[in-house]
Amino acid sequence: MSTPSTDELNAWIFTRLELLGIDISVLPVSGSAPATQNGILSACRSMLTGTIPVVSAYTADVEANPPALYVAPFTQWTSGNTKKGS
């Protein structure tokens, strides 16, 4: 799988925002405005290329971190040690 180009990411971002009911085409393309199309696209591309791969690569280790309904009390009862045999 190849990494999408900037143009492909921009097209995806525009489409996704439109599906959410957000129209950034009414904003200036660039300039000194607080929000510009280029600024929003840049922030979205940065999030997509930086955060998503890290999150999608995460795998939970249920032996080291068992699921618990109330995490704070659970860690208090176990002194924060959730490994088996401790």
C-alpha positions in Angstrom: 0.0 0.0 0.0 1.5 3.3 -1.0 1.3 6.6 1.0 -1.3 8.9 -0.4 -0.2 12.1 -2.1 -1.0 15.6 -0.7 -3.6 16.1 -3.4 -5.2 12.7 -2.5 -5.3 13.6 1.2 -6.7 17.0 0.4 -9.5 15.5 -1.6 -10.3 13.0 1.1 -10.3 15.7 3.8 -12.6 18.0 1.7 -15.0 15.0 1.1 -14.9 14.0 4.8 -15.6 17.5 6.0 -18.5 17.9 3.4 -20.0 14.7 4.8 -19.9 16.2 8.2 -21.6 19.4 6.9 -18.4 21.5 7.1 -17.7 23.7 4.0 -14.1 25.1 4.2 -14.4 26.5 0.6 -15.9 29.6 2.1 -12.7 30.4 3.9 -9.8 32.2 2.3 -7.2 29.9 0.7 -4.4 31.5 2.5 -3.5 34.8 4.3 -3.6 36.2 7.8 -7.1 35.1 8.6 -7.5 33.0 11.8 -8.6 30.0 9.7 -7.7 29.4 6.1 -8.2 26.4 3.8 -4.4 25.8 3.6 -4.1 25.9 7.4 -7.0 23.5 8.0 -5.8 21.1 5.3 -2.3 21.2 6.7 -3.5 20.4 10.2 -5.7 17.6 9.0 -2.9 16.1 6.9 -0.5 16.3 9.8 -3.0 14.5 12.1 -3.7 11.8 9.5 -0.1 11.1 8.7 1.2 11.4 12.2 -1.4 10.2 14.7 -3.4 7.6 12.8 -0.5 5.2 12.0 0.6 5.3 15.7 -2.9 4.5 16.9 -3.6 1.8 14.3 -0.3 0.1 15.2 -1.2 -0.2 18.9 -1.9 -3.7 20.1 -3.3 -4.3 23.6 -1.6 -6.7 25.9 -4.3 -8.1 28.2 -1.8 -10.0 30.3 0.0 -6.8 31.2 -3.1 -4.5 31.2 -6.2 -6.5 32.0 -9.5 -4.8 31.1 -11.2 -3.4 34.2 -14.6 -1.8 34.5 -13.4 0.9 37.0 -9.7 1.4 36.3 -8.9 3.8 39.1 -10.2 1.6 42.0 -8.8 -1.5 40.3 -5.3 -0.1 40.3 -5.7 1.1 43.9 -6.7 -2.4 45.0 -3.7 -3.9 43.2 -1.2 -1.2 44.1 -0.9 -0.5 40.4 0.6 -4.0 39.8 -1.6 -5.8 37.2 0.8 -8.6 36.1 -0.1 -12.2 36.9 1.7 -13.8 39.9 2.6 -10.5 41.6 
